[in-house]
């Protein structure tokens, strides 16, 4: 069974940090890119960051550059999102998703959300002001 499970969300004060984890199973981890998306109430789904597990190529949205860091541990089939200097506007449900590497490189970079094959259930991040 293909499965992506997010963890690490919670409630933090502005300026604080969280580390999200995305544990993958049921597919060949090294054949996929893993992306993080978020969706806040009343707003569209937003791509936050992604990483190609095979070559380490990364992407960050302008809104999180310098604050968030994506990484992967291929041996553990896990991708992390370290979030520092959190702001209230970072409040959202955060999802991880997987897209095949050929699809990742076949079109515009980074891939749009609808190109991803598998999705996790999401984890809530709330940043208080």
C-alpha positions as CSV (number, residue, x, y, z in Angstrom):
1,X,0.0,0.0,0.0
2,X,1.3,3.4,-1.0
3,X,1.3,5.7,2.1
4,X,2.6,9.1,3.1
5,X,2.3,10.1,6.7
6,X,3.0,13.6,8.0
7,X,3.8,14.4,11.5
8,X,5.3,17.2,13.6
9,X,2.7,19.8,13.4
10,X,1.4,21.8,16.4
11,X,0.9,25.2,18.0
12,X,3.8,27.5,18.3
13,X,4.4,31.2,18.9
14,X,5.6,33.6,16.2
15,X,9.3,33.2,15.8
16,X,9.3,29.6,16.9
17,X,10.3,26.5,15.0
18,X,8.8,23.2,14.0
19,X,10.1,20.2,12.0
20,X,7.6,18.3,9.9
21,X,8.3,14.7,8.8
22,X,6.9,12.8,5.8
23,X,7.3,9.1,6.0
24,X,6.8,7.2,2.8
25,X,6.1,3.6,2.1
26,X,4.8,1.4,-0.7
27,X,6.8,2.8,-3.5
28,X,10.4,3.2,-4.5
29,X,11.4,6.3,-2.6
30,X,14.4,7.2,-4.8
31,X,12.2,7.3,-8.0
32,X,10.1,10.2,-6.7
33,X,10.2,13.8,-5.8
34,X,8.6,14.8,-2.5
35,X,6.8,18.1,-2.1
36,X,5.3,20.0,0.8
37,X,2.1,22.0,0.2
38,X,-0.1,24.0,2.6
39,X,-3.6,25.2,2.6
40,X,-5.0,27.9,5.0
41,X,-8.7,28.6,5.5
42,X,-10.1,30.5,2.6
43,X,-6.9,30.2,0.6
44,X,-5.7,28.1,-2.3
45,X,-3.3,25.2,-2.0
46,X,0.2,26.6,-2.1
47,X,3.4,24.8,-3.0
48,X,6.0,25.4,-0.2
49,X,9.0,23.3,-1.0
50,X,10.0,20.1,-2.8
51,X,13.1,17.8,-3.2
52,X,14.1,15.3,-5.7
53,X,15.2,12.3,-3.6
54,X,17.6,10.9,-6.2
55,X,19.7,14.1,-6.9
56,X,18.8,16.4,-4.0
57,X,17.5,19.2,-6.2
58,X,15.2,21.5,-4.2
59,X,12.7,24.3,-4.6
60,X,11.4,26.9,-2.1
61,X,8.5,29.3,-2.4
62,X,9.6,32.9,-2.1
63,X,7.5,33.3,1.0
64,X,9.6,30.7,2.9
65,X,13.1,31.2,1.5
66,X,15.6,31.6,4.2
67,X,13.3,30.3,6.9
68,X,12.4,26.7,5.8
69,X,14.7,23.9,4.8
70,X,13.8,20.7,3.1
71,X,15.9,17.6,3.4
72,X,15.6,13.8,3.0
73,X,16.9,10.7,4.5
74,X,16.7,8.1,1.7
75,X,17.6,5.2,4.0
76,X,14.6,6.0,6.2
77,X,12.3,7.0,3.2
78,X,11.6,10.2,5.0
79,X,11.5,13.9,4.0
80,X,11.7,16.7,6.5
81,X,10.7,20.3,6.5
82,X,12.5,22.4,9.1
83,X,10.5,25.6,9.7
84,X,12.2,28.4,11.5
85,X,11.1,32.0,12.3
86,X,7.5,31.0,11.9
87,X,4.9,33.7,11.2
88,X,1.1,33.7,11.8
89,X,0.7,33.6,8.0
90,X,2.4,30.2,8.0
91,X,-0.7,28.8,9.7
92,X,-2.2,26.1,7.5
93,X,-2.6,22.3,7.1
94,X,0.6,21.0,5.6
95,X,0.6,18.1,3.2
96,X,3.4,16.1,1.7
97,X,3.0,14.5,-1.7
98,X,5.0,12.4,-4.1
99,X,5.5,12.7,-7.9
100,X,7.5,10.4,-10.1
101,X,10.9,11.8,-11.0
102,X,10.3,11.6,-14.8
103,X,7.1,13.6,-14.3
104,X,9.0,16.1,-12.1
105,X,11.4,16.9,-14.9
106,X,9.0,16.6,-17.8
107,X,7.5,20.0,-17.6
108,X,7.5,23.3,-15.7
109,X,9.5,23.4,-12.5
110,X,8.4,23.0,-9.8
111,X,5.5,20.7,-10.7
112,X,1.9,21.9,-10.0
113,X,0.0,20.2,-7.2
114,X,-2.2,18.3,-9.7
115,X,0.8,16.5,-11.1
116,X,1.5,14.7,-7.8
117,X,0.6,11.0,-7.5
118,X,0.2,10.4,-3.8
119,X,-0.8,12.6,-0.9
120,X,-0.6,12.4,2.9
121,X,-3.5,13.2,5.3
122,X,-2.0,16.5,6.4
123,X,-0.7,18.0,9.7
124,X,-1.9,21.2,11.3
125,X,0.5,24.0,11.9
126,X,-0.8,27.0,13.9
127,X,1.4,30.0,14.7
128,X,0.1,32.4,17.3
129,X,0.8,36.2,17.2
